[in-house]
Amino acid sequence: MSLSKQLYIIISIIFFMIFAGNFLISIKNTKEYLVSESITKAQDTATSLGMSLKNIIKDKTNPEIETIIKSIANSGFYKEIRLENSLFTFSESDLIIASNDLDNSIWKISNLKTPNEYGKIEKITSDLEMNQELLALENPDYHEEPVSEIDESTYSFIPSEKYINGGEIPFSFRATNEKGLKVDSTVILNIDKILVQVKRDEKFDYVPSWFINLISLSLPEQYSEINDGWQKTAVIYVSANAGEAYAKLYNQVKTATIYSFIAFLISIAILFVFVQYLLKPLKKLEKLANNIAQGKFTQIEELPFTTEIKAVSIAFNDMSLKIENMIDKLNRNLSKITKKLSKDELTSLPLKQNFETDMKDLFINKLEGYVLIIRLFELSSFAKSHTNKEINEYIKAFANILKETQLEDKNKESKVYRFFGSEFAIIAKNFNDEDIVKFIKLLQNQINKFSYACNKKDIMHIGASKITPFCTIPELLQSATESYEKATLIGSNEAFICKESSQSRTMTQWKDLVFDIIDNSKFDVRYIGDCYSLCDSTKLLMQEAFTSIKDDENKDIPIGTFVSIAEKYEKIIEFDQKVITKVINHILINNIKHEISINLSLESINNTAFIAWLEKTILKHKDISNQLVFSVTAYAVAKDIEKFKFFVDEIHKCGAKVIMKRFETKFIALDCLKNINLDSIRLARDYTNGIATDLAKQSFVESIQDLANLLNIKVYAENVKEDCDFEIIKEYNLDGSSR
């Protein structure tokens, strides 16, 4: 994740934490204030109503009571206003009127009772009786005056728990009229606890239900007691309407959210400008780091203003300069070692590995010519009668003759190699049949002069073989060697030239065979060259996909010859595509976990249509893309490094890898290697075979490994046979080796 994204996320989290904290505190305070305000207002209303109703509560059926309560309730602030009866009272006249057994005479009630399950009855003392009782307590000599018989008695009904809210209560009593007639009667009075009740629905209007469910407002019911004299006769209850509080709270939340969102956007905009300013030098550091990884050791010229980033920039500049100096030093050392490894110390002639490389280059460019094998005759006998110095001078003089003998035509180039001891080779490039005859005669003349000077009649013999378009290096060397053997039978300093091709097929037959093999996929892919980790000999890192091709007679066709013909008739791209498809199927079917390298031709990696097909194929099998390693030889890469760099970049976009095999510094300069984003290189086997006894090879491999570590490139050795060589390679910490 980029630094800018991290900063945006951190600032957003901090902003959210601050906003959330302030928001919750604000909502909590607002909620508490609204609840307190609603409760206080409800309590004030209850108290005010209690005071207003006190003077008229004596008659609980007075319609003015309901009128007053409704006028207050109509304000809409209240959810409910309820007047409850605290003292259930009734008079004798209420009983007489409710009774169906009594006429209109004047009756007096006695023996009033009700079943215990409903409650109990108490007689209410009248004011006159109360005053008389008080006077009697104050003055023992006071005599009560008889209460008028006409006075009406009042009773209080105290309900049981079951009938605490009232109901239909039965009362039985005995009524006596003025004539002395006594009648027992039972009546049912409807005792109602709620005297007046006014309710309003809570309306929340635009307040969403989720907000109401999320925030709970507890508005307890408030009340005020109403007394009639010294007795509590009723209680007025007032409940606040929560809709008003929710509306105010919702407006507060909405306003705070909008403000916070706007503030957040402004903060992010300011942060964006600041981050761009802050990251500008960091992008320069990133560019420098990428350049270093790619082998481009640039410097940051304009140092940033910020102290910490400035210090890092200076450190990066210093690191870039040091790595560049280190790589330059390694390059110089490797160049010296390469020259030493590629040339014979005595004659300064290229060695056999250079011969093979130049022959491959000749094949790639489809050039013709001749290969000559030249051997000093009876060098061992000469050595017995001469000192080492004389032997060395003899060999050097002979080598100089081979180097200096050239045709006048500059297009006819001959290059001399020393294989070992007395054996030399010459590649005569662009020589036709007449040219090779002229060249050999010229060479024989020079050798004859040398023979006369050395007083040695028989100096050497020459075997020449013609290079044909589809021959292989072993075939050429075999043919030239056979010609040499024939030359020894002819006479002193003689030569034999083989001008006829040993191929049994015509070009048309080769074409038909190659087309049939590719069109019908008549080839097998084997997996060879198991490359194991040097740290863990059981860990298989890579195998190479090797194409095995046979003709109609089940004889092996040299892959070099096959590829050469396929390239000539533009079938090589189709061949590479089919090989890649077989390798992918092999990985999927056999659940392969290690990497597999696939050899590609130069024509394929230079073809944009092939690269597009390859990208599509790799992306289709994305899960195994990191196991596909596309292999190209160093001498093929040297033909067009820029196109190869393009190929490498495209392959990396798909998640696959690229290896350069048979790596030799004579083809790819180390300065070029650091500009190619390779995953790995595989050293030419000549660099590692015999390394245990060759200090120059040891220095070369060590320097290559050091350079590869700096460039983040893996280094593999190829076909290490001797245990002593293998142990030396392990000491230099190469990434892997095949044996």
N, C-alpha and C positions, 0 to 999 in steps of 0.2 A: 504494500500500500504506500502511495506517495506521501511525502511529508505534508504537502498541502492538504490532502484529504484527512490526514491525521489531525492537523491543526483545526480544520473545519469541524471535525467530529468532536475534538476536545472542547473547543469553544462552544459548540452547540450543547454539549453535555453540561458544561459549567453554566451556560445561560439557562438551560432548562432547569438545572438544580436551583439556581437563584430565583427564576421565575416561579417554579413550583413551590418553593418555600414561601416566597412573598404572597403567592396566589392563595395557598392554603391558609396562611395566617390571616390574610385579608378576608377570605371567605368565612373563616372561623369567627373573626371579630364582628363582621357584618351580621352573620347568623345570630351570634349571641346578642348583638344590639337589637336586631329585629324581634327576637324572642322576648327579650327584656321589655322592649317597648310595647309589644302586643300584650304581654302579661300585665304590665302596669296599667295600660289603658283599659283592659278588661276589668282589673280590680277596681280602678277608679269609677268605672261605669256601674259596677255592682254596688259599690258603696253609695254612689249618688242615687241609684234606683231605690236602695234600701231606705235612704232618708226620705225620698219622695213618697214611698208607699207606706211609711210608718203611720201616717195620720189617717189613712183610709183602710188599713189592713184589718181593722176590727170587723168589718163586713167583708168577708173574703169573696163574696159573690158580687161585689161592687164592680160594674162594667168599666169603671174608670181605671181600674188596675190594669186590665188588658190593653186599654187605649194608650196608657203611658208606656207600657213595655213595647208595644208595636211601633210607637213613634221613635223609640231609641233603636230598635232592631232594623228599621228601614234605612239607616245610614249605610248598611252594607258591610261595615267593618266586623260585624259579629256573625259567628256561625250559628250560635244558639243563645237565647235568653230564656231561662226557665225559672218560674216561681213555684217552689215546693212548700206544701203545708207541713209545719212541724208539730202543730197541736190540733188533733182531730176533736172537734167539739160539736155538740148538738144540744138542743133545748127540749124541754117537755113538749112544747108545741110541735117540734119537728117529729117527735114520736107519735103524737096524737093525729097529726095530719097524715102521716104515713100509714096509720092503722085503718083497716077496713072494718074494725069491730066497734068503733066509737062514733057517736053522733056529735052534734054541735053543742052539746052541753059543756059546762066547765068541768074539766077533769083534772085530777091530781094524780101524779105518777108515784108509784112505790114499787119496791122489789124489782128494780131494774137490774137485768143481768144478761150476760152473753156467754156462750160456751168458752171454756178456757183455751181451746185451740185457736180462737180468734184473737184473744187478748183479754184485757180487763177494763173495767169502767171505774172512773173516779168522779165524784161530784165536785164541781168547781164552786169554791166559796165565793159568795158575792161580796162586793165592796162593803156593803153595810155590815154583813156578818164579820168581815175581816176587821173592820173598825171596832166593832163591839168586842171582838176577841183581844185586840190590842189594848183597848181601854181596860178590859178585865185584868190583863196581865200587869198593867201599870197601877190600877186601883182595885185592891181586893174587895172594897165595899161597893163597887159598882154593880148595879143590877141590870142584866140584859133586858132590853125591851123586845117584846115578841115581834118576830118578823111577820109582816103582813102575809096573810094566807094567799093574797093575790099574787105575790112575787113568784116569778117563774124560775125554776131550778135549771142550771146548765151543767152538762156532764162532759167529761173528757174521756175519749177512748184511746187506750194505750194498746196498740196492736202487737201481736206476737211477731216473731221473726219471719214467719211465713207470710204474714199480711202487712209487712212493714211499709209496702207501697200502696196499701189500701185494698179496696175490693168491696164486694157485697157482703155486708156483715149482718147476721140476724141478732135481734134484741128482743127479749121477752120482759114483760112488766105487768103490773096490776094497776088499773086505772079506777079511781073512785070519784064519782061526781058529787054535787052538792046535795043530792037526795040520798046519798049513802049507797048508791048502786056501785057494785064492784064488778069490774070486767077484766079477765086475764087476756092479754093480746100479745101477738108476736109480729114484729115488722122487720123488714130488711132495708137497711140504709146503705146507699152507695158512697163509701168513704174513698175519696180520690186524693192521692198525695200531691199530684201535680195540679196546681191551680191554673197557671197560664204557661204556655210553651210556644215560642216562636223560633222556627228554624229557617236557615238559608243554605242553599247549596253552595259549596266552595267552588268558585269559578277561577280557573287558572289562565284563561284566555290563551295567550301566545306562549306560555311556559310549556316546553316539551315534557312528555311523561318521563323520559329517561332522566331528566334533571330532577324531577320530583322523587323518583325512585332512588336516585343517587344521594340526594341530600335530604335528610329527615329533620323536620322541624317539630319539636315537641312543645305544644302550647297547652299547658294544663288549665283546666276549668277553674275560674275564680268565683268567689261567692261572698255574700254579705248577709248577716242575720238581721231579721226584723222582729222587734219586740213590741208586745202590747202590754205596757206597764212593766211588770217584773218578769213576765213570761215570754219565752221565744215562741213566736207564733208561725213564722215562715222564714224561708231562706231563698234569696235570689241568686241564681247561678248565671254566669256570663262566660261564654267560650268565644275566643277570638277567631276570626276567619283567616286560615293559613294562606289563602290565595293571595292576599295583599302582600304578605311577607315573602312568598315565593317569587312574586312578580318583581319586587324590589331587589331581591337577592339575584335573580336571573339577569336583570339589567346590569347589576354590578359585575357579575361574572363575564358577561358578554363584552362589556366595555373594557375590562381588564385584559381579556384574551386578545381582542383586536389591537389594543395598545401594545401588548407584549409581542404580537406577531409583527407589527410594523417596526418595533424596536429591534426585533431579531433580524429582519431583512436589512435594516440599515446597518446593524452591527456586522452582518455577513459581508455586505458590500464594502464596508471599511476594511474588514479583515482580508477580503480578496485583494484589494489594492496593496495592503501591507504585505501579504504573503507573496504577491508577485514581485514586489521590491526585494523581499527577503530571499526568495528562491532564485532570483536572477544569478547571483554568484554561485549558488549551489548547482544550477544547470551547467555553468561553466566547469565546475568540478566534475560533474557527471560526464560531460563531454570529454574532459581530459582523461578521466578514468577509462572511458570506452576507447579512447585513442591509444592509451597505454596497453590495454588488453589486445588491441589490434596491431600493436607494434609501432604506433605513431607517437613519438615522444615529444609532444608539443609543450608549450608553456602558457600559463595564464599571465598575459601581459599587464592587464589592468586589475590590480588587486582590489578586493571589496573593502568597503568602509568598516563593516562590522568586525570587531576585534577578533572574536573567536573564529569566524569564517576566514578572515584574513590569515590567521595563523595556520589554518588547515590548508589554505591555498598555497602558502609558502612551502608547507611540508609536501604537498603534492608536486609542486614544481621541482623541489629537491629530489623527490623520489623518481620523478620522470627523468631527470638528468642523470641520476645514478644508474637507473636501469638501462638507459640508452648507452651510457659509457660501458656498462657491464656487457651488454649485447654486442657492442662494437668490438670489445676485447675478445669475446667468444668467437665472433665472426672472423677476426684476424687469426686467432689460433686455429680455428677450423679450416680456414683457407690454406694455412701452412700445412696442416696435417693432411688435408685432402690432396694437395699437390704431392706430398710425400707418399701417400698411399696409392695414388694413381700413376706414379712414374717409377720406372726402374732406377734405382740409385746409381748404378754404374753408367748406364747409357742415356739416362733421362728420357727413355722411350716410354710411351703408355703401356700399361700392363694388359693382361688378357681380359679383365673385367671391362676395361675401356673398349677393347675390341668388340665385345658382345654388345655393349651399349651402342656403339657407333653402327653396328650392323642392324640393330633394331631401328635406329634412326633412319638408316638407309631403306629398310623395309617400309617404314611409315611413309616416306616420301616417294616410294615406288621407283627407286633409282636402280640402274643396272651397272654391272661392272664385273670385276674378278676378285677372287680371294687367292692370295699366294701364301703357301707355307714354305719357309726357308729354314734350313738347318745347317749349322756349321758341321762340316764332316770331320769325324774323329777328333772332337774337341778334347776328349779324355786323354787320348794319346799325346796330343799337343801339350796338355797340362803336365804330363809326367816329365817332360824334358825342358820345361820352362818354369820360371818363378811366377808367383802370384801377380806381381806387377806386370810382367810380360804378358801373362794371360789376359789381364784386365785391359791392357793397351791393345791387344789383339782384338778383343771383343768390341771395344769402343771404336776402333778404326773400321771394323766391319759394319757396325751400326751406323756410323757416319756415312759410309758409302750408300747404305740403303736409304737413309734420309735424304741425301743430296741428289740421288738419282731421280730426276723428274723429266717428263715430257715437256716440250716447249709450249704446248697448248695449255693455257691456264685453266681451262675447264676440265682438264684431265688431271685429277688430283690423286696422288698415292700417299697413303699414311701408313707408317711403320709401327709395329708393336713388338714387344718382347714378351713371349709367353713364359719361358723359364729357360735357364741354362743356355743351350745352343739353339733353341727354337725361336724363330721370329715369324711374324706374319705381316702381310701387307694387304690393305684394302685399296684396290685400284678402282676409284669411283668414276663412272661415266666412260669407262674403257670399252671400245668395241673389239672385235677380233683382230683387226689390224693394229690397233693401239697396243694390245697386250703383247703382241709379237715384237713390236718396236721397243717397248719398255724392257722386255726380258733381254733382248739383244744388247740394249744400252747397259743394262745391269751386268750382263755377262762380261762385257768389255771392261767395265770398271773392276769387276772381281778378278779378271785375268791380270790386270795391272797390279792389283793388290797381291795376287798369287806370286807374281814375279818378284815383288818387293819382299815378300815374306819367305821366298824360296820354298814355297809349299804348293805343290801342283794341284792337289784336290782340296778346295776351300769349302764349297757348299753345293747343294742341289735345290732345285726349285720345283714345287708342284703347284699348278694353277687350276682353279675351277671357276666356271662361269656362274655368276649370280643370276638366278631365274626368279620371276615374280613370286613364285609360290614355294620356293625351297625354304628350309629351316637352317639355322646356324649349325646344328650338329651334322646335318646332311652336307652342308658346304665344306665343313672342316673334314669330314670323312672323305669326300670326293677329292679335296686338295691333298690330303694325306696319301690317298691312293696314287694320285698323280706324282707326288714326291717319290714314292717307292718306285714308280716306273722310271723317273728321272735318274735314280741311282744306278739303274741297269743300263742307261744309255752311255754315260761316261762322266768325266770330271767336269764339275761346274755346269752340268747340263740341266735342262728344264723340260717339263712335260705339261702341256696345256690341254685341259679337258673342256671342250667347247660344247659338247652335246649335253642336253638336259637328261637327267635320269628319271624324269617323270614318265609314267606310263599312260597318263590321261592327256587328252587334248583339252584346250580351253573350253570347248563346247561341252565336253563330258564333265569337266569340273563345274561348269555353270549349272548343268542339269542336276548334278548330284547335290550341290549346295541348295538349290531351289527346292528340291524334293525333301531334303532334311529339314529345312526351316519351315516350309509350308505345312508339312505333316508332323512337325515336332518330333522327328526321329533322332532324338538325342536324350541322354540321361544327365542328370545333375548329381554329382557326388560331392561329399563334404569332407574336405581334407585339411591338412595343416592346422590341427588342433592347437590353439594358442591358450596356454594356461598362465595364470597369475604367478609371478615369481615369489610372491609372499605366501601364497597358498597353492601348492602344486595340484590340489584336487579341484580347484575352481577353474572351470572351462570358461574362458572369456570370449573366444571367437573361433569360428570355422570359416573356411573359404569355400564358396560354391565353385566347383570345378566342372566344366562341361566335358563330358565324354562323348565323342562322335566316332561312329564307325561307318565304313562304306558297305556296299552290297555284299562284299566278301567277308564281312565281320572283322575287317582290319581297322586299326585305329588310324584316324586322320589327324595329323598334327593341328592343334588348335590355331597356331599361327597361320598356317596355310589356309585353313577354313575361313578365318576372320579376314584374311587378305582378299580372298575371292568374294566373300560376302560384302566387303566394303566396295570392291570394284563394281559390283552389280547392284549396289544400294539396297542390300537385304540385311545389313548389320543391325539397323535399328529395330526391325521386326524380330530379329534373333534375340537382341538384348531384352526386348519386351517379354518375350516368351520365357526367357531364363528367369527374369524377375518374378513373373507370375508363378512359375514352379517353386521358386524359393519361398514366396509368401505362403503358398499352399502347404509346403513342407513345415513351416513354422506353426501354422494353425492346426494342421492335422496331428502333428507329433508333440504339440504343446512345448515347443522349444523355448528356453528361457535365456540362452546366451545370444550373442550377436553373430550375425552371418554376413560376411563381406561378399559383394557381388561385383565382378569385374565388368567395367563398361568400356566401350570403344571411344576413341576420340570423336568420331562422327556423331555418336549419340549425345555426348555431353555438349556438343556444339549445335545441336538441333533443337530449336525452340518448341517444335511440335512434340518431340520426345519428352522434353522437360515438362511441358504441360500435362502430357499423359502420365508421367511419373508422379507429379504432384497430386493429381486426381486419384491415382492408385494408392499412394501412401495415405492420403487423407481418408480414403475409404476403409483402410485398415489402421486407423490411428492408434489402436491399442498396442500394436507391435512395431510402430514406426521407429522407436528407439533401438530396435534390434536390427534394423536394416542399415548396413554400412556399405556405401558405394565406393568401389575401389578403382582408382585410376593410377597408371604407372607414372613415375616422375618424368620420364622422357616424353610421354604423351602430353602431360601438363605443360611442359616447356614450349610446346608448339604455339600455344595461345593462353597465356596465363590469365589475361583479363576475362576471357570467356569461361575459364575454369573457376575464377572467383565468383562470377555471376552464377554458375551452376551450384557452387557451394552455398551461396546465400539463399538460393531458392530451395535447396534441399533442407537447410536448417529451418526455414519457415514451416516446413511440414513435420519437423520433429525427428527426421532421420539424420544420419551421420555420413561423413566422408573421410576416407583414409587414402593417403598417398603411399603406394607400395613401391618397392625397389628404389627407395629414396637415395639419391646420390647428389652431392653438392655440385657436381659438374653440370647437372641439368638445372637444378633449382638453387639459385643463390640464396644464402641464408637471409639476406635483406628482403628477398621476395617471400620467403617462408613466413616472415613475421607479418606480412600484409595479407596473407591468405588465412582465413578463419577455419583452419583445419581442425578436425577432432583428434586425428592421430596420424602417425607416419610409421611405415614399416621399413626398417633399414635393409638395404641390399645385403645379401648374405655374405658378400666378400668383406664387409666391414666387421662381421662377427666371427666368421670361420677363421680359426687360428689366432684369435684375439689373445689367448693365454700367453702366447710367446711373442706377440707383436705390441711393443709399447706405443707405437704410433696409432694403431687401431684402438688401444685402450684410451688414449688421450682423446681421440676423435669421438668415441662413444660417450665418454664422460662429458665432453663439451656439448655434444648434441643433447644429452639428457638435461644438462643445466639450462641450456637455451630453451628447450621444450617446456621445462617447468615454468620459466618466466612467461612463456607464451601460452601456457595452459594447454599444451598438446601432449597426448600420450605417445609413448615410443615403444614399438614392439620389435623384437628380433625375429628373423626368419630362418627356420631350418637349422638350428644350432645342433650339431651332431655330437661333438666331443663334450664329455663331462667337465673337463677343465675349462673349456670356453664358457660353458653354462654357468659355472661357479663365478667366473669373472663378471659376467653380465649381471648376475644377482647382486654383486657388490655395488654396481652402479645404479641400482634401484630402477631398472627399466620396468615398464608396466606389465609386460608379458612377453612370452616367447613360444615359438613352435619348435618341435624337435623331430 
